[in-house]
Amino acid sequence: MRVVCARCGYERKGDELRCPKCGGPFTIEVDFPYRERVRENFPYISRWITLGEGNTPLVEVEGIKFKLEFLNPTGSFKDRGSVTLISALAAKGVKRISEDSSGNAGASIAAYGSLAGMEVEIYVPEAARGGKLRQIEAYGAKVVRVPGTRDDVAKAAESSGAYYASHVWRPEFRDGIRTLAYELVKEGKAPEEVYLPTSAGTLLLGVYSGFKHLLDSGVIDEMPKLIAVQTEQVRPLCAAVKGESYEPPQKITSIADALISTRPPLLPEMARVVKEHGDCVWVTEGEIEAAWRWLARRGLLVEPSSAVALAGYWKRGGGKESVVVLTGSGLKTI
């Protein structure tokens, strides 16, 4: 396996965070056939720091298939990325890490970092509140509040002196999400479409990488359509893909409060995947709330940001061979 810049192809020489030539993100190239023992598809991991993540249920409710990612150990799909990133860092002897997230990524990194015996610092906006923040603190992570913009929070985490375990920039995190794609393929058949709530792009790019690996290995014959779903307020990917003008609001008030990346660093990579292999659709607050209530009344309590995927499925008219990925637990938000 090689770690290369997703934009210019520069091969990583050490542990650089960004490409020194163009500033782009690094990605992990999988250059061997798919192996049925899933862990063997990550040969750079010598010992897994695991909480039993993955293998989440795939259920069908009233003709719609749902992948219940909110049943991962910390309540979100992010555990697939955290187990891979933290396992890789533990093997390098990393003892102190920082991350910038007051949401699911912060909680997940805090949990797996704690399990690995690391000192974890999670940098959050000064005004951050809510169940996810309390979850981060419960895992024993040090919460550092930073005044200013979301960019200010990221800069503070990166310059903290701890190892910057960014879920956006560290390629091992995105790479871990390949396992979700593997689980969606049954007997060599992949879904026709996969609906994904999309913000920073780690879910979209990780799932794409997994399906590409299966396609290149001859396990599946066709790449599923990857349908990125965004909110009306935060839709930079949809705007980029469809050539629409978009100006983010000064203050995000959407109930989908986990989807807040108005200027995602991985936007060029996300747009390329969607243009070549899928579509992007955005949904309104009313459509999100209707989807959330529909799910809750059927026993699926997710956070509104997860219900965005179902709202997108309805809006686009998804078929019976589609899968809607439900990413985060509603227990964090009620």
C-alpha positions in Angstrom: 0.0 0.0 0.0 1.1 3.5 -0.8 0.1 6.8 0.8 -0.1 9.5 -1.9 -1.5 13.0 -2.4 -5.1 12.7 -3.8 -4.4 15.8 -6.0 -0.9 15.6 -7.4 0.2 12.0 -6.7 3.1 12.9 -4.5 4.1 9.9 -2.3 4.2 10.6 1.4 7.8 10.3 2.7 7.0 10.2 6.4 4.1 11.4 8.5 3.2 14.6 6.8 -0.3 16.0 7.4 -0.6 17.6 4.0 1.2 17.3 0.7 4.3 19.5 0.8 4.0 20.1 -3.0 0.4 21.2 -3.3 -1.2 21.2 0.1 -3.6 18.5 -0.8 -4.8 15.6 1.4 -3.1 12.2 1.5 -5.0 9.1 0.7 -4.2 5.4 1.1 -4.0 3.4 -2.2 -5.1 -0.2 -1.9 -3.0 -2.2 -4.3 -3.9 -5.8 -3.6 -7.0 -8.0 -4.1 -9.8 -7.9 -1.5 -9.3 -10.3 1.3 -12.4 -12.0 2.9 -11.0 -11.6 6.4 -11.8 -7.9 6.7 -8.9 -7.0 9.0 -6.4 -8.3 6.5 -7.4 -5.5 4.1 -5.5 -3.1 6.5 -2.0 -4.6 6.6 -0.5 -1.5 8.1 -2.3 -2.3 11.4 -0.4 -4.7 13.6 -2.7 -4.6 16.6 -6.3 -3.4 16.7 -7.5 -1.1 19.5 -11.1 -2.2 19.2 -14.4 -1.8 20.9 -16.2 -4.3 18.6 -17.2 -1.7 16.0 -18.7 -2.6 12.6 -21.0 -5.4 11.5 -23.9 -3.2 12.1 -27.4 -4.4 11.2 -29.0 -3.9 7.7 -32.7 -3.8 8.2 -35.7 -3.3 5.9 -38.6 -1.1 7.1 -41.6 -0.6 4.8 -39.5 -1.5 1.8 -36.5 0.7 2.6 -33.2 -0.8 3.6 -31.3 1.0 6.4 -27.7 0.4 7.6 -27.8 1.1 11.3 -24.4 2.8 11.8 -25.7 4.5 14.9 -25.3 1.2 16.7 -21.5 1.4 16.7 -19.9 1.6 20.2 -19.9 5.4 20.5 -23.1 5.9 18.6 -21.8 6.8 15.1 -20.1 5.5 12.0 -17.0 7.5 13.0 -15.9 4.4 15.1 -14.8 2.7 11.8 -12.3 5.5 11.2 -11.2 6.0 14.8 -10.3 2.3 15.3 -8.1 2.4 12.3 -6.4 5.8 13.0 -5.9 5.1 16.7 -4.6 1.6 16.1 -2.1 3.0 13.6 -1.0 5.8 16.0 -0.6 3.3 18.9 1.7 1.2 16.8 3.9 4.3 16.3 4.0 4.9 20.1 1.9 8.1 20.1 0.9 9.0 23.6 -0.9 12.4 23.3 -3.3 13.4 20.6 -5.5 16.4 19.7 -8.6 16.6 17.6 -11.0 19.4 16.7 -14.6 18.3 17.0 -17.5 18.9 19.4 -19.5 16.1 17.8 -19.4 12.5 16.8 -15.8 12.5 15.6 -14.6 14.0 18.9 -16.5 11.5 20.9 -15.2 8.6 18.9 -11.5 9.7 18.9 -11.8 10.3 22.7 -13.2 6.8 23.3 -10.6 5.0 21.2 -7.7 7.2 22.4 -8.7 6.5 26.0 -8.8 2.8 25.3 -5.3 3.0 23.8 -4.0 4.8 27.0 -3.5 8.1 25.2 -3.9 11.6 26.6 -6.7 13.0 24.5 -7.4 16.7 23.9 -10.5 17.7 22.0 -10.7 21.3 20.8 -14.2 22.7 20.5 -15.9 26.0 19.8 -16.2 28.2 22.9 -20.0 28.0 22.8 -20.2 24.2 22.3 -22.8 22.5 24.5 -24.9 19.3 24.5 -24.8 15.6 24.9 -21.9 14.9 22.5 -19.7 17.2 24.5 -20.7 15.5 27.7 -19.9 12.2 26.0 -16.4 13.4 25.1 -15.8 14.5 28.7 -17.1 11.1 30.0 -14.3 9.3 28.1 -11.8 11.3 30.1 -10.7 13.6 27.3 -9.6 17.1 28.1 -12.0 19.6 26.4 -10.3 22.8 25.3 -12.7 25.6 24.4 -11.5 28.0 21.7 -13.1 31.4 20.8 -13.5 32.4 17.2 -14.4 30.5 14.1 -14.4 26.8 13.3 -11.1 27.4 11.5 -9.7 28.9 14.7 -10.6 25.7 16.6 -8.8 23.6 14.0 -5.7 25.7 14.1 -5.6 25.5 17.9 -5.8 21.8 17.8 -3.1 21.5 15.1 -0.7 23.8 17.0 -1.3 22.3 20.4 1.9 20.4 20.6 0.1 17.1 20.7 -0.1 14.7 17.7 -2.9 16.2 15.5 -5.2 13.2 15.0 -7.5 15.0 12.6 -10.4 12.8 11.3 -10.4 15.0 8.1 -6.7 15.1 7.3 -5.4 11.8 8.6 -5.8 9.3 5.7 -6.1 6.3 8.1 -9.4 7.6 9.4 -11.0 7.8 6.0 -9.4 4.4 5.1 -11.1 2.7 8.0 -14.5 3.5 6.6 -13.9 1.1 3.7 -15.3 -1.6 6.0 -18.8 -0.1 5.6 -18.7 -0.7 1.9 -17.5 -4.2 2.4 -20.5 -4.9 4.7 -23.0 -3.6 2.1 -22.0 -6.2 -0.5 -23.7 -9.5 -0.1 -22.8 -12.5 -2.3 -21.0 -10.3 -4.8 -23.9 -7.9 -5.2 -23.8 -4.3 -4.2 -26.7 -1.9 -3.7 -27.7 0.2 -6.7 -27.6 3.4 -4.7 -26.2 4.3 -1.2 -27.6 7.5 0.5 -25.1 9.2 2.7 -25.4 12.4 4.9 -22.4 14.5 3.8 -20.5 17.2 5.5 -16.7 17.0 5.8 -16.7 14.0 3.3 -15.0 11.3 5.3 -18.0 9.0 5.0 -18.5 9.6 1.3 -14.8 9.1 0.4 -14.3 6.1 2.7 -17.3 4.3 1.3 -16.1 5.1 -2.2 -12.7 3.7 -1.5 -14.2 0.4 -0.2 -16.4 -0.1 -3.2 -13.5 0.8 -5.6 -11.4 -1.9 -3.9 -14.2 -4.5 -4.4 -14.6 -3.4 -8.0 -10.9 -3.5 -8.8 -10.8 -7.0 -7.2 -13.6 -8.3 -9.3 -15.9 -8.9 -6.3 -18.6 -6.6 -7.7 -19.2 -5.7 -11.4 -20.4 -2.2 -11.0 -19.9 0.8 -8.7 -23.0 1.7 -6.8 -24.3 5.3 -7.2 -23.2 7.3 -4.1 -25.8 9.9 -3.3 -24.5 12.6 -1.1 -27.3 14.4 0.9 -26.8 17.9 2.3 -29.0 20.5 3.9 -30.3 23.7 2.4 -28.1 25.8 4.7 -24.9 23.7 4.2 -24.6 22.5 0.7 -21.2 23.4 -0.7 -20.8 20.0 -2.4 -24.2 20.1 -4.2 -23.4 23.7 -5.3 -20.0 22.6 -6.7 -21.4 19.5 -8.5 -24.4 21.3 -10.0 -22.7 24.6 -10.7 -25.0 26.5 -8.3 -24.2 29.7 -6.5 -23.9 29.1 -2.7 -23.1 31.5 0.1 -23.2 29.9 3.6 -25.2 31.6 6.3 -23.4 33.6 8.9 -25.0 31.4 11.5 -26.1 27.8 10.9 -29.5 27.1 12.5 -30.3 23.8 10.9 -31.5 20.9 13.1 -28.9 18.8 11.3 -26.3 20.2 13.5 -23.6 17.6 12.7 -23.5 18.7 9.1 -21.8 22.1 9.4 -18.7 22.0 7.0 -19.4 25.0 4.8 -15.9 24.9 3.3 -14.8 21.3 3.6 -11.0 20.8 2.9 -11.8 17.6 0.9 -14.3 19.3 -1.4 -12.4 18.7 -4.7 -12.1 14.9 -3.9 -15.8 14.8 -2.9 -17.0 16.5 -6.0 -14.9 14.2 -8.3 -16.5 11.1 -6.7 -20.0 12.4 -6.9 -19.6 13.7 -10.5 -18.3 10.3 -11.6 -20.3 7.9 -9.5 -23.4 9.5 -8.1 -25.3 12.6 -7.3 -25.8 15.3 -4.7 -29.2 16.4 -3.4 -30.1 18.9 -0.7 -33.1 18.9 1.6 -35.1 21.5 3.6 -35.6 21.7 7.3 -39.2 20.5 6.9 -38.0 17.5 4.9 -35.4 16.6 7.5 -37.9 16.8 10.4 -40.5 14.7 8.5 -37.8 12.0 7.9 -36.7 12.1 11.6 -40.3 11.7 12.8 -40.9 8.8 10.4 -37.9 7.0 11.6 -38.6 7.5 15.3 -42.1 6.3 14.9 -40.7 3.1 13.5 -38.2 2.5 16.3 -35.2 4.1 14.6 -34.1 7.0 16.9 -31.3 8.8 15.0 -30.0 12.4 15.2 -31.6 14.8 12.7 -28.3 14.8 10.7 -28.8 11.1 10.0 -32.4 11.6 9.0 -31.1 13.8 6.2 -30.2 10.6 4.3 -33.8 9.4 4.3 -35.1 12.9 3.3 -32.7 12.7 0.3 -33.9 9.2 -0.6 -37.5 10.4 -0.6 -36.7 13.6 -2.6 -34.7 11.8 -5.2 -37.0 8.8 -5.4 -34.7 6.0 -4.3 -35.5 2.5 -5.3 -35.9 -0.8 -3.4 -32.2 -1.8 -4.1 -31.0 1.4 -2.4 -29.5 1.6 1.1 -29.9 4.6 3.4 -27.1 4.9 5.9 -28.2 6.1 9.4 -25.0 7.5 10.8 -25.6 8.8 14.4 -27.7 8.0 17.4 -30.6 10.1 18.5 -29.8 9.4 22.1 -27.1 12.1 21.8 -29.6 14.8 20.9 -32.8 14.3 22.9 
